[in-house]
Amino acid sequence: MELTSQKIRKIAPEMDPLRLGTGWKKEDLSKPQIMIESTFGDSHPGSGHLNDLVEASRRGITDAGGFGARYYCTDICDGESQGHDGINYSLVSREIIADMIEIHGSATPFDGGVFIASCDKGMPGNLMGLARLNIPSVVVTGGTMSAGPDLLTLEQLGMYSAQYKRGEIDEKRFNWAKENACPSCGACSFIGTASTMQIMAEALGLALPGSALLPATSPDLTEYAYRAGKRAVELAREGIRPKDIVTKESFENAILVHAAISGSTNCLLHLPAIAYELGISIDGETFDRIHRGAHYLLNVRPSGRWPAEFFYYAGGVPAIMEEIRDVLHLDAMTITGKTLAENLEELKENGFYKKCGIRLEEANKKYGTQVTKTEIIRPYDKPLGTDGSIAVLKGNLAPQGAVIKHTACPPEMFSVILNARPFDSEEECIDAVINHRVKPGDAVFIRYEGPKGSGMPEMFYTSEAINSDRELGKTIALITDGRFSGASKGPVIGHCSPEAQDGGPIALVEEGDLIRLDIKERLLAIVGVKGEPKSPEEIEDILKQRKKQWKPKESKYKSGALRLFSEHAASPMEGAYLKFKD
């Protein structure tokens, strides 16, 4: 089989001299050429260390007889973007990263690729990009940061911030939290979107077994990056591509893992978008179906107790898969060239779990803890929950669906009728929450924050302000066509579709409407007006009359990336990828 790179050399005579001018040696030109794509940059801790993994992968490529070329498209940090309009750029950055990877790998075709990322949009952007290219590919996940003193992790900072604003802690304590929450490189140390998507890369079969979400400072991660480089060369020679590996069953496996780890609700944006690039249909209904009856096992923050670095010490993705193996598609193929079942058996034989146990002993000594593996990953028959971790709600308020992470929702809020309090921006809403103008029993709406409205930013600070208030956190719901951080807790419902900017029912909610939330029944509906119950038929007529009076808001964006996104983004429940007319 002739390699793609060698075919291109015959077509484009400028290729060889340009690469020689870049520093390639003559003998490198005829080797398998592997693109090493990463989000390395000084943008945040999740990407600041990735060049070390790039170089480790490059050594592996060289030792396998290939040549590695480094390409970069750094990502932004959702944490650094919070609290200002910068967060509006978060989701669209996923599309731009995927676009740049498509451009890098198409303008100068390669025989294979290693894709290295850590964080919220870098991980799904790389997965979407490699799916578009469909060249032999291996994913290297950049791992998680260490915990701070007292096992402090970044998702707790929103709570500290709200407490400080309310005068419950002093400035010294608040500054202590800010100065110690990020003690190392790596993704934030909880099962947020970054950690979830690292785990999804392995669950889909695109990363080496056992490699997802290691501590970012671990030498084990560097070794995995080296092995990924070698494997990329082998895959290039074998001609095995992502579309040969990833199937509908692969996505179902990933969603089962998502349920077991209580993964971020943002995964409902990212997995459908990745599947779309592979020609596979995944939607909210798929998640809801698979989560029903699924066992939730991972006792890691924000829903659980321990920082994310403990995930690897308990055996990582393979340990989760062992607990749920009876419901997995074990014949699914992976980048190893072996099935999932074969990979799991090999890990038992090659000392993987013994090494994880040693790392757990080291962590207990470091942090002064005595945690055991089964405290981190619960046995299948002793789960933390038995109905997955998310639910997709529907009704006249969200005909296309909305999502809630019910494992992070207080039981008191599973079936309630609430009083609507709509706001047309997060800024208005958080001011009302902080200043106690939101009352127990309210259904707080933040609308016009969907993909077409504002770029679909996270409502993280508002959710933290609500959750850190002992009374509000158990008595109100926060509903939005925007989204939430993977760290968000409490009765928060996102991705409400159709979004307000598209004239969805969320745009028609008025003060005093009665809102029914029923997680078990998967219902989110308007059931009354001005505090008085109405029949479904009456509500339908009222919404029709309101829709006649409704006018879309003028677009915020007149140029640039956000204009492109606002004009072409699919609905939140479809994955909010760029959708163009055929």
Solvent accessible surface area in square Angstrom, and as a share of the most:
residue,aa,sasa,rsa
1,M,165,0.74
2,E,76,0.34
3,L,29,0.14
4,T,49,0.28
5,S,3,0.02
6,Q,30,0.13
7,K,98,0.41
8,I,38,0.19
9,R,63,0.23
10,K,154,0.65
11,I,131,0.67
12,A,28,0.22
13,P,100,0.63
14,E,104,0.46
15,M,28,0.13
16,D,36,0.18
17,P,79,0.50
18,L,124,0.61
19,R,19,0.07
20,L,79,0.39
21,G,70,0.68
22,T,105,0.61
23,G,62,0.59
24,W,22,0.08
25,K,129,0.55
26,K,163,0.69
27,E,101,0.45
28,D,12,0.06
29,L,6,0.03
30,S,71,0.46
31,K,58,0.24
32,P,8,0.05
33,Q,0,0.00
34,I,0,0.00
35,M,0,0.00
36,I,0,0.00
37,E,1,0.00
38,S,0,0.00
39,T,1,0.00
40,F,59,0.25
41,G,12,0.12
42,D,145,0.75
43,S,35,0.23
44,H,12,0.05
45,P,48,0.30
46,G,1,0.01
47,S,0,0.00
48,G,35,0.33
49,H,21,0.09
50,L,0,0.00
51,N,43,0.22
52,D,98,0.51
53,L,5,0.03
54,V,1,0.00
55,E,54,0.24
56,A,0,0.00
57,S,0,0.00
58,R,60,0.22
59,R,128,0.47
60,G,0,0.00
61,I,0,0.00
62,T,78,0.45
63,D,93,0.48
64,A,20,0.16
65,G,29,0.28
66,G,1,0.01
67,F,27,0.11
68,G,1,0.01
69,A,11,0.08
70,R,105,0.38
71,Y,54,0.21
72,Y,86,0.33
73,C,23,0.14
74,T,67,0.39
75,D,2,0.01
76,I,64,0.33
77,C,24,0.14
78,D,12,0.06
79,G,38,0.37
80,E,109,0.49
81,S,11,0.07
82,Q,20,0.09
83,G,60,0.57
84,H,101,0.45
85,D,96,0.50
86,G,21,0.20
87,I,10,0.05
88,N,14,0.07
89,Y,110,0.42
90,S,0,0.00
91,L,0,0.00
92,V,4,0.02
93,S,16,0.10
94,R,0,0.00
95,E,1,0.00
96,I,63,0.32
97,I,4,0.02
98,A,0,0.00
99,D,36,0.18
100,M,64,0.29
101,I,0,0.00
102,E,67,0.30
103,I,92,0.47
104,H,30,0.13
105,G,6,0.06
106,S,64,0.42
107,A,81,0.62
108,T,31,0.18
109,P,33,0.20
110,F,4,0.02
111,D,8,0.04
112,G,0,0.00
113,G,0,0.00
114,V,0,0.00
115,F,0,0.00
116,I,0,0.00
117,A,1,0.00
118,S,0,0.00
119,C,12,0.07
120,D,27,0.14
121,K,1,0.01
122,G,0,0.00
123,M,1,0.00
124,P,0,0.00
125,G,0,0.00
126,N,2,0.01
127,L,1,0.00
128,M,0,0.00
129,G,0,0.00
130,L,1,0.01
131,A,1,0.01
132,R,70,0.26
133,L,25,0.12
134,N,32,0.17
135,I,17,0.08
136,P,3,0.02
137,S,3,0.02
138,V,0,0.00
139,V,3,0.02
140,V,4,0.03
141,T,0,0.00
142,G,0,0.00
143,G,0,0.00
144,T,1,0.00
145,M,3,0.01
146,S,17,0.11
147,A,6,0.05
148,G,5,0.05
149,P,63,0.39
150,D,121,0.63
151,L,24,0.12
152,L,4,0.02
153,T,1,0.01
154,L,42,0.21
155,E,6,0.03
156,Q,46,0.20
157,L,40,0.20
158,G,5,0.04
159,M,65,0.29
160,Y,22,0.08
161,S,24,0.15
162,A,5,0.04
163,Q,40,0.18
164,Y,82,0.31
165,K,119,0.51
166,R,51,0.19
167,G,62,0.60
168,E,102,0.46
169,I,37,0.19
170,D,89,0.46
171,E,100,0.45
172,K,166,0.70
173,R,100,0.37
174,F,25,0.11
175,N,47,0.24
176,W,59,0.21
177,A,0,0.00
178,K,102,0.43
179,E,134,0.60
180,N,40,0.21
181,A,2,0.01
182,C,57,0.34
183,P,69,0.44
184,S,28,0.18
185,C,36,0.21
186,G,1,0.01
187,A,1,0.01
188,C,35,0.21
189,S,1,0.01
190,F,18,0.07
191,I,2,0.01
192,G,4,0.03
193,T,2,0.01
194,A,7,0.05
195,S,1,0.00
196,T,0,0.00
197,M,0,0.00
198,Q,0,0.00
199,I,0,0.00
200,M,0,0.00
201,A,0,0.00
202,E,13,0.06
203,A,6,0.05
204,L,2,0.01
205,G,4,0.03
206,L,2,0.01
207,A,2,0.02
208,L,10,0.05
209,P,21,0.13
210,G,3,0.02
211,S,6,0.04
212,A,2,0.01
213,L,0,0.00
214,L,0,0.00
215,P,12,0.08
216,A,11,0.09
217,T,88,0.51
218,S,14,0.09
219,P,97,0.61
220,D,11,0.05
221,L,1,0.00
222,T,52,0.30
223,E,87,0.39
224,Y,18,0.07
225,A,0,0.00
226,Y,54,0.21
227,R,99,0.36
228,A,1,0.01
229,G,0,0.00
230,K,72,0.30
231,R,27,0.10
232,A,0,0.00
233,V,0,0.00
234,E,71,0.32
235,L,1,0.00
236,A,3,0.02
237,R,123,0.45
238,E,89,0.40
239,G,21,0.21
240,I,47,0.24
241,R,88,0.32
242,P,1,0.01
243,K,103,0.44
244,D,88,0.46
245,I,6,0.03
246,V,5,0.03
247,T,57,0.33
248,K,77,0.33
249,E,73,0.33
250,S,1,0.01
251,F,0,0.00
252,E,27,0.12
253,N,1,0.01
254,A,0,0.00
255,I,0,0.00
256,L,25,0.12
257,V,0,0.00
258,H,0,0.00
259,A,0,0.00
260,A,1,0.00
261,I,2,0.01
262,S,3,0.02
263,G,0,0.00
264,S,0,0.00
265,T,14,0.08
266,N,0,0.00
267,C,0,0.00
268,L,4,0.02
269,L,0,0.00
270,H,0,0.00
271,L,0,0.00
272,P,5,0.03
273,A,0,0.00
274,I,2,0.01
275,A,0,0.00
276,Y,107,0.41
277,E,32,0.14
278,L,16,0.08
279,G,71,0.69
280,I,31,0.16
281,S,87,0.56
282,I,11,0.06
283,D,59,0.31
284,G,5,0.05
285,E,89,0.40
286,T,12,0.07
287,F,0,0.00
288,D,10,0.05
289,R,135,0.49
290,I,18,0.09
291,H,0,0.00
292,R,120,0.44
293,G,47,0.46
294,A,11,0.09
295,H,34,0.15
296,Y,13,0.05
297,L,0,0.00
298,L,1,0.00
299,N,25,0.13
300,V,4,0.02
301,R,30,0.11
302,P,13,0.08
303,S,37,0.24
304,G,20,0.19
305,R,150,0.55
306,W,12,0.04
307,P,0,0.00
308,A,0,0.00
309,E,4,0.02
310,F,0,0.00
311,F,0,0.00
312,Y,3,0.01
313,Y,20,0.08
314,A,1,0.01
315,G,0,0.00
316,G,3,0.03
317,V,1,0.01
318,P,2,0.01
319,A,4,0.03
320,I,0,0.00
321,M,7,0.03
322,E,37,0.17
323,E,58,0.26
324,I,6,0.03
325,R,57,0.21
326,D,141,0.73
327,V,72,0.41
328,L,16,0.08
329,H,61,0.27
330,L,47,0.23
331,D,108,0.56
332,A,14,0.11
333,M,76,0.34
334,T,10,0.06
335,I,0,0.00
336,T,33,0.19
337,G,34,0.33
338,K,77,0.33
339,T,29,0.17
340,L,13,0.06
341,A,27,0.21
342,E,89,0.40
343,N,8,0.04
344,L,3,0.01
345,E,72,0.32
346,E,74,0.33
347,L,11,0.05
348,K,102,0.43
349,E,142,0.64
350,N,91,0.47
351,G,33,0.32
352,F,14,0.06
353,Y,54,0.21
354,K,153,0.65
355,K,87,0.37
356,C,3,0.02
357,G,30,0.29
358,I,76,0.39
359,R,53,0.19
360,L,16,0.08
361,E,122,0.55
362,E,86,0.39
363,A,4,0.03
364,N,27,0.14
365,K,179,0.76
366,K,128,0.54
367,Y,43,0.16
368,G,69,0.66
369,T,24,0.14
370,Q,167,0.74
371,V,4,0.02
372,T,67,0.39
373,K,86,0.36
374,T,72,0.42
375,E,65,0.29
376,I,0,0.00
377,I,5,0.02
378,R,71,0.26
379,P,36,0.23
380,Y,78,0.30
381,D,114,0.59
382,K,129,0.55
383,P,31,0.19
384,L,68,0.34
385,G,22,0.21
386,T,79,0.46
387,D,57,0.30
388,G,1,0.01
389,S,0,0.00
390,I,0,0.00
391,A,0,0.00
392,V,7,0.04
393,L,0,0.00
394,K,75,0.32
395,G,22,0.21
396,N,50,0.26
397,L,0,0.00
398,A,0,0.00
399,P,68,0.43
400,Q,86,0.38
401,G,0,0.00
402,A,0,0.00
403,V,2,0.01
404,I,0,0.00
405,K,11,0.05
406,H,17,0.08
407,T,38,0.22
408,A,16,0.13
409,C,10,0.06
410,P,20,0.12
411,P,109,0.69
412,E,97,0.43
413,M,3,0.01
414,F,66,0.28
415,S,73,0.47
416,V,33,0.19
417,I,107,0.55
418,L,7,0.04
419,N,56,0.29
420,A,0,0.00
421,R,42,0.15
422,P,25,0.16
423,F,24,0.10
424,D,47,0.24
425,S,24,0.15
426,E,30,0.13
427,E,110,0.49
428,E,90,0.41
429,C,0,0.00
430,I,35,0.18
431,D,64,0.33
432,A,0,0.00
433,V,4,0.02
434,I,34,0.17
435,N,79,0.40
436,H,101,0.45
437,R,118,0.43
438,V,4,0.02
439,K,111,0.47
440,P,61,0.39
441,G,28,0.27
442,D,8,0.04
443,A,0,0.00
444,V,0,0.00
445,F,0,0.00
446,I,0,0.00
447,R,28,0.10
448,Y,17,0.06
449,E,9,0.04
450,G,0,0.00
451,P,0,0.00
452,K,55,0.23
453,G,6,0.06
454,S,0,0.00
455,G,1,0.01
456,M,0,0.00
457,P,4,0.02
458,E,4,0.02
459,M,0,0.00
460,F,21,0.09
461,Y,80,0.31
462,T,0,0.00
463,S,0,0.00
464,E,3,0.01
465,A,2,0.02
466,I,2,0.01
467,N,47,0.24
468,S,19,0.12
469,D,22,0.11
470,R,226,0.82
471,E,107,0.48
472,L,7,0.03
473,G,6,0.05
474,K,110,0.47
475,T,43,0.25
476,I,0,0.00
477,A,0,0.00
478,L,1,0.00
479,I,0,0.00
480,T,0,0.00
481,D,0,0.00
482,G,0,0.00
483,R,0,0.00
484,F,8,0.03
485,S,16,0.10
486,G,4,0.04
487,A,1,0.00
488,S,7,0.05
489,K,54,0.23
490,G,2,0.02
491,P,1,0.01
492,V,14,0.08
493,I,0,0.00
494,G,1,0.01
495,H,1,0.00
496,C,0,0.00
497,S,0,0.00
498,P,30,0.19
499,E,3,0.01
500,A,0,0.00
501,Q,32,0.14
502,D,75,0.39
503,G,6,0.05
504,G,2,0.02
505,P,20,0.12
506,I,0,0.00
507,A,10,0.08
508,L,14,0.07
509,V,2,0.01
510,E,83,0.37
511,E,104,0.46
512,G,14,0.13
513,D,1,0.00
514,L,27,0.14
515,I,0,0.00
516,R,84,0.31
517,L,1,0.00
518,D,10,0.05
519,I,4,0.02
520,K,162,0.69
521,E,111,0.50
522,R,20,0.07
523,L,44,0.22
524,L,0,0.00
525,A,8,0.06
526,I,3,0.01
527,V,37,0.21
528,G,0,0.00
529,V,20,0.12
530,K,165,0.70
531,G,43,0.41
532,E,104,0.47
533,P,107,0.67
534,K,68,0.29
535,S,42,0.27
536,P,101,0.64
537,E,115,0.52
538,E,83,0.37
539,I,2,0.01
540,E,92,0.41
541,D,85,0.44
542,I,45,0.23
543,L,20,0.10
544,K,112,0.48
545,Q,104,0.46
546,R,29,0.10
547,K,88,0.37
548,K,147,0.62
549,Q,146,0.65
550,W,51,0.18
551,K,164,0.69
552,P,83,0.52
553,K,87,0.37
554,E,139,0.62
555,S,47,0.30
556,K,120,0.51
557,Y,34,0.13
558,K,121,0.51
559,S,86,0.56
560,G,56,0.54
561,A,36,0.28
562,L,4,0.02
563,R,112,0.41
564,L,71,0.35
565,F,0,0.00
566,S,12,0.07
567,E,91,0.41
568,H,60,0.27
569,A,3,0.02
570,A,5,0.04
571,S,20,0.13
572,P,0,0.00
573,M,12,0.05
574,E,66,0.30
575,G,0,0.00
576,A,0,0.00
577,Y,20,0.08
578,L,21,0.11
579,K,94,0.40
580,F,115,0.48
581,K,202,0.85
582,D,193,1.00
